[in-house]
């Protein structure tokens, strides 16, 4: 069997795991490819570079761990999602939103935001705060949406900084500033616009975070998802890599130890490189997005020739 055949097979298996499609074709590929309109980002901008990198595999795990620490977002996960019976299905929904928002046209981004907003409108309940007060829960609550946003943003940023060799144009500040555009269609406008503001916002939420038995249950499922047996060793290491990038106080709350980032970083970088070699450089989503940007007149001969306004 040739290397190309093996690579295509592994690539299909990998994308099937992430998207849930048995053929390994992301169901949202057509949405990314359609129209002649630009999207929110270009290939030389920080969000595109970060979200096209395999370090997002670690960032996604980290984001789920962070979200679980807030009782409001935890209640939404436990009460209104498939996290226990179909964790991979839930993750594919998150991957769909991240992919669409990063690579699709503005029209498709608005459509995806409308889908998410309609789903959020049905998610309501009650939860107990870290101080013991009972609060009404709504997924459309800007305060909870902001926590989910900054948990994602901080996670993808820190994991890229630690586990990717590709520099982010403009650094952390530019990534944060540009990624803020992603949540405007969700109705969220008051978000951090710099690294300093992100750190300040994380500190502001600190008193609201808590670990309960319900939190630990979700963390156990995140740590041991229903993956094929052959994928579990790599996943479990990536879980440790995600844990290693969390602030010490979050690690203390989660209670699964304090992995050394100095030890884990080189191994994770090499593991992600190995995964990349195994599945190849083909990226149907990026290829479709680039072709659309050529039609929109923003790219020519594979290079960005006009910036977004």
SVG drawing of the C-alpha trace seen along z (x, -y; Angstrom):
<svg xmlns="http://www.w3.org/2000/svg" viewBox="-37 -49 48 51">
<polyline fill="none" stroke="black" stroke-width="0.4" points="0.0,0.0 1.5,-3.4 2.1,-6.2 -0.6,-8.3 -3.2,-5.6 -2.3,-5.2 -2.4,-9.0 -5.8,-9.3 -7.1,-6.5 -5.8,-8.1 -7.0,-11.5 -10.5,-10.2 -10.5,-8.4 -9.3,-11.6 -12.0,-13.8 -14.7,-11.3 -13.8,-11.5 -14.0,-15.3 -17.1,-15.8 -19.2,-12.6 -19.4,-12.1 -18.6,-8.5 -16.9,-9.6 -14.8,-12.2 -16.3,-15.1 -17.4,-17.9 -21.1,-18.5 -20.5,-22.2 -17.9,-22.1 -20.5,-23.3 -21.4,-26.2 -17.8,-27.3 -17.4,-26.9 -20.5,-28.7 -20.9,-32.3 -18.4,-34.9 -18.4,-36.9 -15.5,-37.4 -15.7,-36.1 -14.5,-37.6 -10.9,-36.6 -8.1,-36.2 -5.4,-33.4 -2.7,-35.8 -4.7,-36.9 -4.3,-35.5 -7.7,-33.7 -7.3,-31.9 -3.7,-30.8 -4.6,-29.7 -7.8,-27.8 -6.2,-26.0 -3.5,-24.6 -3.7,-21.2 -3.0,-22.9 -6.7,-23.5 -7.1,-19.9 -5.6,-20.7 -7.3,-24.1 -10.8,-22.5 -10.2,-20.2 -8.9,-23.1 -11.9,-25.2 -14.3,-22.5 -12.4,-22.2 -12.6,-25.9 -16.3,-26.1 -17.0,-23.3 -15.7,-25.5 -18.6,-28.0 -21.8,-26.6 -23.9,-28.5 -22.2,-27.1 -21.9,-23.7 -25.7,-23.7 -26.3,-24.3 -24.0,-21.5 -25.4,-19.0 -29.1,-19.8 -29.4,-20.6 -26.7,-18.8 -25.7,-15.3 -22.4,-15.4 -23.1,-12.1 -24.7,-10.1 -23.0,-11.7 -20.0,-13.8 -18.4,-13.5 -21.7,-14.8 -21.6,-17.8 -18.0,-18.4 -18.7,-18.3 -21.3,-21.0 -18.7,-23.2 -16.2,-22.4 -18.9,-23.4 -19.4,-26.8 -15.6,-27.5 -15.0,-26.4 -17.9,-28.3 -17.1,-31.5 -13.4,-31.3 -13.5,-30.2 -17.1,-30.8 -18.5,-33.8 -20.2,-36.5 -23.6,-35.3 -22.9,-31.8 -21.5,-33.1 -24.8,-35.0 -26.8,-31.9 -24.7,-29.8 -25.1,-32.5 -28.9,-32.4 -28.8,-28.6 -26.9,-28.9 -29.1,-31.8 -32.3,-29.7 -30.7,-26.8 -29.7,-29.0 -33.2,-30.5 -34.5,-27.1 -31.9,-26.5 -33.1,-27.7 -32.9,-26.4 -31.6,-27.2 -28.2,-26.8 -26.5,-27.3 -23.7,-30.0 -20.4,-29.6 -21.9,-31.6 -24.9,-29.2 -27.5,-31.5 -29.9,-30.0 -29.9,-31.8 -32.1,-31.5 -30.1,-30.2 -30.5,-31.3 -28.0,-30.4 -28.6,-33.8 -27.4,-35.6 -24.5,-37.9 -22.6,-37.3 -22.6,-33.5 -21.9,-33.9 -19.0,-36.1 -17.5,-33.4 -17.8,-30.8 -16.2,-33.2 -13.2,-34.1 -12.8,-30.4 -12.5,-29.5 -10.4,-32.5 -7.9,-32.0 -7.7,-28.3 -7.0,-28.5 -4.5,-31.3 -2.5,-29.6 -2.4,-26.3 -1.2,-27.9 1.4,-29.8 2.7,-26.6 2.2,-24.0 2.4,-25.6 5.5,-26.7 3.5,-29.2 3.6,-32.8 0.4,-34.8 0.6,-38.1 0.2,-40.9 0.5,-38.5 -2.0,-37.8 -3.6,-41.3 -4.4,-41.0 -5.8,-37.5 -8.1,-38.7 -9.1,-41.9 -10.0,-40.1 -11.7,-37.1 -14.0,-39.5 -15.8,-39.9 -16.9,-36.2 -19.4,-36.8 -21.0,-40.0 -23.6,-37.9 -24.4,-36.2 -25.4,-39.5 -22.2,-39.9 -20.3,-43.1 -18.7,-43.9 -15.7,-41.6 -12.0,-41.8 -10.0,-43.5 -6.5,-42.9 -4.5,-40.5 -4.6,-42.8 -8.4,-43.0 -8.7,-39.3 -6.6,-38.7 -8.7,-41.3 -11.9,-39.6 -10.8,-36.2 -9.9,-37.6 -13.4,-39.1 -15.0,-35.7 -12.7,-34.0 -15.1,-34.3 -17.9,-32.7 -16.0,-29.5 -16.6,-26.4 -16.1,-22.6 -19.0,-20.3 -19.7,-16.7 -21.5,-17.6 -18.3,-19.5 -16.2,-16.4 -18.6,-14.2 -18.3,-16.3 -14.5,-16.5 -14.4,-12.7 -16.3,-12.4 -14.0,-15.0 -11.0,-13.0 -12.4,-9.6 -14.5,-10.2 -16.0,-7.4 -13.3,-7.4 -12.0,-4.3 -9.5,-2.4 -6.7,-3.2 -7.2,-7.0 -7.3,-7.0 -3.6,-7.1 -3.0,-10.2 -6.2,-11.8 -5.2,-11.2 -1.9,-12.8 -3.5,-15.8 -5.8,-16.0 -2.7,-16.3 -1.3,-18.9 -4.5,-21.0 -4.3,-20.7 -0.7,-21.8 -1.6,-25.2 -4.2,-26.1 -3.4,-28.5 -2.3,-26.8 -5.5,-27.8 -7.7,-26.1 -5.5,-23.0 -6.0,-23.0 -9.8,-23.2 -9.9,-20.4 -7.7,-18.2 -5.9,-16.1 -2.4,-17.3 0.0,-19.8 1.6,-18.5 4.9,-20.3 4.5,-22.5 8.3,-22.4 8.2,-18.6 4.9,-18.3 5.5,-21.1 8.2,-19.4 6.4,-16.1 3.0,-17.7 4.7,-19.7 6.2,-16.5 2.9,-14.5 1.0,-17.2 3.6,-17.1 3.3,-13.4 -0.5,-13.6 0.0,-16.2 2.4,-13.9 0.0,-11.0 -3.0,-12.8 -1.2,-15.0 -1.5,-18.6 -4.8,-18.4 -7.4,-20.7 -10.7,-20.7 -12.2,-23.5 -9.2,-25.9 -9.1,-25.0 -12.8,-25.9 -12.4,-29.1 -9.3,-30.2 -11.2,-29.4 -14.1,-31.6 -11.7,-34.4 -10.2,-34.2 -13.7,-34.6 -14.3,-37.5 -11.1,-39.3 -9.3,-39.2 -6.7,-36.7 -4.8,-36.0 -2.4,-33.2 -2.6,-32.0 -1.8,-35.4 -3.9,-38.0 -4.1,-41.1 -6.8,-43.1 -7.6,-43.4 -11.0,-43.3 -12.6,-46.6"/>
</svg>
